[in-house]
Amino acid sequence: MVGGVKMEKLDYTVVKDPYPVLRQKSKEVPFPLSVEDEKIINFLHNYLVITSDDKVAEEMGVKPGVGLACNQLGIAKRMLAIYIEYHDEEGNVAQVTQFSFINPKIISKSVRPAYLKGGEGCLSVEGDHPGYVVRSSFVTVQGYDYLTKTTVQVKFRGYEAIVIQHELDHLDGILFYDRINKKDPWLDIEGAQVI
């Protein structure tokens, strides 16, 4: 068990670019959820929880991640999960931000840009794609959270805002390197929050 999740053989495989579904716009998921859709949303969350343990991820032969969208399983449905652990000084998990969104959408965002100092990576993108991926420094997301079985509005800031925007891009067929300035990948953005 990792984080309360039973470790089993993975039911789905994370597809790699240029797999065609990664470039498709996902379809809304109807309610009530089908058995298959419940299985998928559970898998998205469980994959992130299980692979948050680097040793377990290595043993399973998969990469750890903090976010996973349904497109990355080769299925064009508007579902995604994020699972971000924060550790204390001893390396123990002190806090977790986790959501399993169905039909999420951004309802507001900041004008102030933000980017990760080292650039972004992706479970579905192999190879190096250097450069800043400029996004909003905060976003408010609305959607059905499968973990709490409620429709929620959540304001994400900083790193969490970057993660959720990365996953929401997947649902629209956008990969992180599409947002890198092709002429000057490391162009400093004035006033941006550097994370």
C-alpha positions in Angstrom: 0.0 0.0 0.0 1.2 3.5 -0.8 -0.8 6.4 0.6 -3.7 4.1 1.3 -3.8 2.9 -2.4 -3.3 -0.8 -3.1 -0.4 -1.4 -5.5 -1.5 -3.5 -8.4 -0.7 -3.9 -12.1 -1.6 -0.7 -13.9 -4.8 -1.0 -16.0 -3.8 1.8 -18.4 -0.6 2.9 -20.1 0.6 6.5 -20.3 0.8 7.3 -24.0 3.7 9.2 -25.5 3.9 12.1 -28.0 3.1 12.0 -30.9 0.1 9.7 -30.0 -2.9 11.3 -31.8 -5.2 11.6 -28.8 -2.7 13.9 -27.1 -3.6 16.5 -29.8 -7.4 16.1 -29.5 -9.8 18.3 -27.6 -11.5 16.1 -25.0 -15.2 15.6 -24.7 -17.3 16.4 -21.6 -18.1 13.5 -19.4 -21.8 12.8 -18.9 -23.4 12.2 -15.4 -24.1 9.8 -13.8 -20.6 8.4 -14.4 -20.3 5.1 -16.2 -18.4 2.3 -14.6 -15.6 2.8 -17.1 -15.4 6.5 -16.3 -15.2 5.8 -12.6 -12.4 3.3 -13.3 -10.5 5.9 -15.3 -10.8 8.7 -12.8 -9.7 6.4 -10.0 -6.7 5.3 -12.1 -5.6 8.9 -12.7 -5.5 9.6 -9.0 -4.1 6.2 -7.9 -1.3 6.4 -10.5 -0.1 9.7 -9.0 -0.4 8.5 -5.4 1.5 5.2 -6.1 4.2 6.9 -8.1 4.8 9.6 -5.5 7.0 7.0 -3.9 10.1 7.1 -6.2 11.2 3.6 -5.2 7.8 2.2 -6.1 7.7 4.0 -9.4 11.1 2.6 -10.2 10.1 -0.9 -9.3 7.0 -0.5 -11.5 9.0 0.9 -14.4 7.0 4.2 -14.6 7.8 7.8 -14.0 6.3 9.7 -11.1 4.2 12.7 -11.7 2.1 15.4 -10.0 -0.6 15.5 -12.6 -2.2 13.2 -15.2 -5.0 13.9 -17.7 -7.2 11.4 -19.4 -5.8 12.2 -22.8 -2.5 10.8 -21.5 -4.2 7.4 -21.4 -5.2 7.7 -25.0 -8.8 8.6 -24.0 -10.2 12.0 -25.0 -12.4 12.7 -22.0 -12.4 15.8 -19.7 -10.9 14.2 -16.6 -7.6 14.9 -14.8 -6.0 14.4 -11.4 -3.4 16.3 -9.5 -1.5 15.0 -6.4 1.2 17.2 -4.9 3.0 16.3 -1.7 4.7 18.9 0.5 7.4 17.5 2.9 8.6 18.7 6.3 12.3 19.0 7.3 12.6 15.3 8.0 11.2 14.4 4.6 7.8 13.2 5.8 4.7 14.2 4.0 3.3 17.2 5.8 0.5 18.2 3.4 -1.1 17.0 0.2 -3.0 18.9 -2.5 -5.2 16.5 -4.4 -8.1 16.7 -6.8 -9.7 14.4 -9.3 -11.6 16.7 -11.6 -14.3 15.8 -14.1 -15.2 18.5 -16.6 -12.9 21.1 -15.1 -12.7 24.6 -16.5 -10.9 27.9 -15.6 -13.4 30.5 -14.5 -10.8 33.2 -13.7 -7.1 33.8 -13.9 -4.5 36.4 -13.1 -3.0 38.8 -15.5 0.4 38.3 -13.9 2.4 35.6 -15.7 4.4 32.8 -14.0 6.7 30.1 -15.0 9.0 27.4 -13.6 12.6 28.5 -13.5 13.8 25.1 -14.9 11.0 24.7 -17.4 8.3 22.0 -17.5 8.3 18.3 -18.2 5.6 15.8 -18.9 4.9 12.1 -18.5 3.8 11.9 -22.2 6.7 13.9 -23.6 10.1 12.4 -23.9 13.3 14.3 -24.8 14.4 17.7 -23.8 12.2 20.8 -24.5 14.1 23.7 -22.8 12.5 27.1 -22.2 10.0 28.9 -20.0 6.4 27.8 -20.2 4.5 31.1 -19.4 1.2 30.6 -17.6 -1.0 32.6 -15.2 0.3 32.9 -11.6 -3.1 32.0 -10.2 -6.3 30.4 -11.7 -9.7 29.5 -10.3 -10.9 26.1 -11.5 -14.5 24.8 -11.3 -15.4 21.2 -11.8 -16.7 18.1 -10.1 -14.1 16.6 -7.7 -14.5 12.9 -7.6 -12.6 12.6 -4.3 -15.2 14.6 -2.4 -18.1 13.9 -4.8 -18.9 17.6 -5.0 -18.7 20.4 -7.5 -16.0 22.8 -6.3 -14.3 26.1 -7.1 -10.6 26.0 -6.2 -8.1 28.9 -6.4 -4.6 27.6 -7.3 -1.5 29.7 -6.9 2.1 29.4 -7.8 3.3 25.8 -8.5 -0.1 24.4 -8.1 -1.5 26.9 -10.7 1.2 25.8 -13.1 0.4 22.1 -12.6 -3.4 22.5 -13.1 -2.9 24.6 -16.2 -0.5 22.0 -17.6 -3.2 19.3 -17.1 -6.0 21.5 -18.4 -3.9 22.1 -21.6 -3.8 18.4 -22.1 -7.6 18.3 -22.3 -7.5 20.8 -25.1 -4.8 19.0 -27.0 -2.0 21.4 -26.0 1.5 20.2 -24.9 3.7 22.3 -22.7 6.3 22.9 -25.4 3.7 24.6 -27.6 3.9 27.5 -25.1 7.7 27.9 -25.3 8.9 31.0 -27.2 10.5 29.5 -30.3 12.8 32.4 -31.0 14.0 32.9 -27.4 13.1 30.0 -25.1 14.6 31.6 -22.0 13.3 35.1 -22.6 12.8 36.8 -19.2 9.2 37.9 -18.7 9.0 41.2 -16.9 6.9 41.1 -13.8 6.5 37.3 -13.9 6.4 35.1 -10.8 9.4 32.8 -11.1 8.8 29.5 -9.3 
